Amino acid sequence: MWDQGWAGDIIALLVEAKEAVEKARAAGLVGLDHSAVHSIRTRYGRLTAKGWAANPSPTVGNHYGVNKKAANLLVRLDGQRSDVLRFVADFDAPFDNNQAERDVRMVKLQQKISGSWRTLAGAQSYCAIRSYIATMRKHDVDVLAGLRQLFAGPVWLPAGT
């Protein structure tokens, strides 16, 4: 890959912020203090600026020597800054989107195997079933028992918040 120090520094900052959030959550806090959040955001801004300095925009018509991967990463990190750092201010927001990717993976696999969905209603039914199963797993409910209950008796629903 490419060697750019700012990228490693951003990774280190995000891991440090994740650890601070985990420590605060373990201590029973509902958020980081404002000075910690401000410090993280300020450092993040400095590191993206460092990235832009290392990867200046090319002159019109001259893209020689431009590291497209680094520039594309910077566009996302800088343009979606509030989304990248959401977990710092909102403890309900996950640090990563792995769960969302896992939820979509089965849908994409099913689509790849069959080639496409035959009807929109079939795709919606499949997604509803997968969503119900994922919700049961997140609430530590036995999936098979929950599906039996769905067809035989009172439907299991997660407790309201």
N, C-alpha and C positions, 0 to 999 in steps of 0.2 A: 504494500500500500504506500501511501505517501507519509512523509515524516514532517509533521507540523506541531510544534509544541503547544499551541493554543488548544488543539483538540484534546490532548491529554490533560491539559489543565481544566478544561470544561468537564471532562469525565470525572476528574478528582473532585471538583467542586460539587457536582451532582451527587456523587457518592457521599461526600461529607454532609451535604444537606439532607440526604436520605437518612443517614445515621443520626443527625440532630433531630429529625422528625420522629424517628423510632424511639429515641431516648426521651423526648418530650411526651410522646404518647404513653410510654411505659411509666412515666412519672404521673400520669393522670391528667396531663394538660390537654387542652383542646386546640392549642395553636402555639406556634413559636412567638416569642416577643417581637415587637415591631422592629427593634434594632437588629435582631438576627435576620429577619426577612429582608430588611433594607440592605444589610451587608451582603447577603447572598445575591440579591438582584443587582447591586452595584458591581460586585465582582464579576457576575455573569456578563453585564454590559461591557466591562473593560476587556474581558476575554473575547467577546465577539468582535469588538473593535480591533483587538490585536489580530484576530483572524482576517478581518477585512484588510488590514494593513499588509498582511502577508499574501493576500490574494486580491489585488486591486482589479477593478473592472477593466476589461481590455478596451483599447481605443476602437472606434468604429471600424469594422472590417478587418481587425487584426486580433485573431483569437489564438495566435501562436503562444505557447507557453502558459496558457491558462489552465489551471487545474479545475476541471469541471466538477469533479466529485467534491472537492473542498468548497468550491463556490456554491454548489447546490446545497450542501450541508449548512453552510453559513446562511443562505437565504431562508432555510427552514428554521434554524436555531434563532435567528434574529427576528424574522417575521412572525414566528409563533412563540415568542418569548413567554407570554402569559400562560400558554398551554403547557410549555415545557416545565415551567416553575409552579404550576398550579398546586402540586402536592405539598409545597412549602407553606402556602397560606390556607389551604383547605385539606385537613387531615382525612376527609372522606375520599379525596381523589387519590387513585393509586399512583405509585411511582412510575410504573410502566404500564403498557397496554397488552401484556401477554395474555390475560384472560380474554380480552376482546378478540385477539388473534386466534386463540384456541376455539372460541365460540364460532368464528367464521370458517375455520379450517374444514369442519365436517360438511358445511354447505358447499364449499368450493370443491371438496373431494367428490361429493355426490354429483355435482354438476359436471365434473371432469369425467366421471365414470359413465354417466348416462348421456353426456354430450350437451344436454340442455334440459330444462324443465318443459314438460309437455304443455302444462297449463299454468297460469298465474295462481289459480286456486290450489293446485298441487304444491307449488313452491311455498305458498303462504301456510298451508297445512304442515308441511315439513318443518318450516321455521318455527311455527307455533309449538310443535311437539318438542323440537330441540331446545327451545327457550324454556319450556316447562321442566324438562329434564335438567337443564343447567341450573334453574332456580332451586329445584329439589336438592341438587348436589351442594349448592352454596349454603343451604340451610341444614345440611347433614341429615337429610331425609332419605331413607332407603328408596331407591328409584323404582325397583320392581314393585314394592309395596304401594308406593305412591301411584304408579300406573294402574295397579289393580283397583285401588280405591277410586281412581278417576272413572273407571268403567262400571264399578259395582256399587259404590256407595257415595257418601258425601265427599266432594272434591276437596283435596288438600290445597290450601292456599297459605302463603306465608303470612305471618302475623303482621298487621299494619303497624307502621311506625308513627 
